[in-house]
Amino acid sequence: MADPAPHLDPQRIAGLILAGGQGARMDGRDKGLAVLRGEPLVAHVAQRLAPQVGTLIISANRNVDVYARYGRVVADDIDALGAWQGPLAGLAAGLAAAAACDWVVAVPCDTPFLPGDLAARLIAAAQAAGAPLAYAVAGGRRHPACMAVRPALLPALRDYLAGGERKVGLWQSQAGGVAAAFDDAPDAFMNLNTPDDLAAAERYASQ
C-alpha cells in the first residue's frame, strides 16, 4: 500500500464520476441510474468518493437533471469529438471543469464499492513516482478508469482524442502514468456492466 499523499488538501482535489456511456451491455440503460439496494449506482459511487474530494463532477450525456443531484454535470464536447466517444471524452470534460484543482480523481459510475482511501492512494503513487497520473491495479488486473490525473494533461488528452484514439490504457502509458496497488481490496473495483453483474452485486452487498 502506498503511504498517504503528503500535505494533501482534499479541497484541491475534484472527484469525477464517468457516467456518459451508452450502457450497451446493460440493455441500453443509463448505467449510472441502474438501481442497487434501492439507490442508483451513481449515488453509491458519490457516497464513496465525496468524502475524499473537495467537489464532485459528473460526466453525463443524458438524464442531466437526475445526475445534478449528486454533483456538477458536464457533457462531452460532441461538436469536436462526436457522440458516445468513451471515458476519455468524459475525462477531458472533467479536467476542463476542474482546471483550478491540483488533481482529478476519476471513477466509473458502475463501481459502487470503491475504497474509502482511493484518492489518497492514487495520488500518493503518482507523487512517489513524480508522475502526472496513476491508475488502480488490484490482483494483477488493471482498472484504468479509476485514476488520478493532473489537469495539466488536458491539452495532451485533447490532442490524443483529436487524433482518433480512444484507448484509455494507451493514453495513460503515453502520459507517463504509473500503477497504484490495491491488492488488499480487489472487490472494491467490481464494475457492473450487465444485468447479471448487477444481480451479483446485490448478492455481494447483502453479505
N, C-alpha and C positions, 0 to 999 in steps of 0.2 A: 504494500500500500504506500502511495506517495504521501509525504508529510503535507499537512495543510499548507496552502499557499501563504507565504509570509505577508503580513500587513495587507491582507485582502479586505477591501471595503465592499461589502455587498451592494452598496448604493451605486458603485461604479460598474456593476455587472447587470446586463439585461438578460432575461430569460426569453427564449424564442421557441414557441411551440409550432412545429411544422404541421399544418392541417390543411394544406392546399391541394392534396391529391384527389384523384378521381375515385378511389376506392373500388377499382375494377374487381379485385378478388373478394371484396365484401359485397358482391352483387350490386355494385354501383352506389352503395350507400356512402354518405359522408362519414368516414371512419371516426372522426373526432366526436361525432354525435351518437355513435353506437352506444348502447346502454350497458353498463357493467354495475351490478349491485345497486341498481336504481339511479345511477348518475351517468351522464355522458362521459366517454373516455377523456375528453379534454378537461373535465372537472377534476378527475383523478390526477391527471398529469399536472395541472395547475396547482393542486394542493401539495404535491410533492416538490415542485420547483419554486413556487412563490417564496417560501421562507429562505431560500438560498440566494435570492437576487433582489435588486432594488426595484425592478419594473418587469412586467410581463408583456410580451408582444406575441400576438397570434398571427401566423401567416395563413390566410384563408382566402379562397376564391368563390365561396358561396356561403349562404347562411350567416352572413356577416353580423346581423343583429344578435344572433344567439352567441356567437363567439365573443362579441363585445362585452358580454357579462364577465369574461374571465381576463381580459387584457385589451390592450390597444391592437386593433386589427389592421394589418397591412396586406395588400394584394400583390401578386406577381406583376411585373412590368410586361403586360401582354402585348403592348404596342411594339416593344423591342424584341421580345422573345417568342411570342405566340402563347396560346393557352396550354395548360397542363404540361409544363416543362420540367416537373420533378422537384425534388427537395432543394437543389442548389438555387433554383429560381426563388424559392421561398426564403432561403438563407440570404440571398442578395437583397431582397426587400427588407428583411430584418436588420441586416448590417447597416443599410441606409438609414433606417429609422433609429438606430442606436449609435450613430456616428460619434456621439459625445461620450460614450462609455468606454471603459478600458477593455472589456471583454463582452462577448455574446455567447451564452451557453444555449445551444440549440438541441432540441429533442423532438422526436416524432410524437404525434398526438395519440399513437396507439401503444404507448409503453407506460401502463398505469402503475408499475411497481418500482419506479426509479429510486436509486439510492438517495438518502437524505443529505449525503455529502458529495453528490455528483459534481457540482460546480467547483467546490474547493479542490477536489482531487484532480479533475481535468486541468484546471488552471495551474495547480502545483506541478503537474507533469510537464506542462508546456514551459513554465518558468524554469524548472530544473534543467531543461534541455536548451533553454534560450530559443524556444520555438514560438511561432505565432499561432499555433493551432495544435490541439490534442484531441484525440478521439478515443472512445472506450473500447477496451478489449476484455472479454471475460471467457474463461475456459477455452482459450485458443480461438475464440470467434470474435471477429471484428464487428463492432456496431458503429458504422461510420456516421449515421445520422445523429448520434449522441456525441457532441463535440463542443469544445470551447474555442472561439475564434476571435482574433483581434480584428476590430472593424477596419483597420488599415489594409486588410486583404481585399476589401471590396473592389478596387479597380482591377486587380488581377482576376478576381472571380468574374467580373463583368466581361473581361476580355476572353476568358475561358468559355463562357456561355455564348458570347457573340461568335466564337469560332465553331459553334455547333456541338461542343462537348457537353455531356450531361452526367458522366460517371463521377460519383462522389469520391470514391477511394482514389481515383486517379488524380483528381484535383487536390485532394489532401496531400498526396505524396509530392506533387509538384510544388505545393505551397510550403513544404518543409514540415508537415505535420508529424507528430510523434504519438505513440500509443500510451494510454493511461490504463494500468492494470486494475481490473475489478474482479479478480478471480475469487474473492471472498463473497461475491454477490451475483452469481451467474443468472439467477432467476429474476433479478431486478430489471433485466433487459428483455424480458419476454415481450414480444411485439405481436399484435393481434391483427393479422392480415385477412383472415377468413372467418365466416360464422363458426366454424369448428374451433378456431383459435379462441374466439370469444367465449364459447361454451367451456373450453378448457380453463380459461382464466376465471370464470365463475366458480369452477370447482376448486381451483387453486386459492382463490381469495376466501373461500369459505372454510379452509383448513385452519 
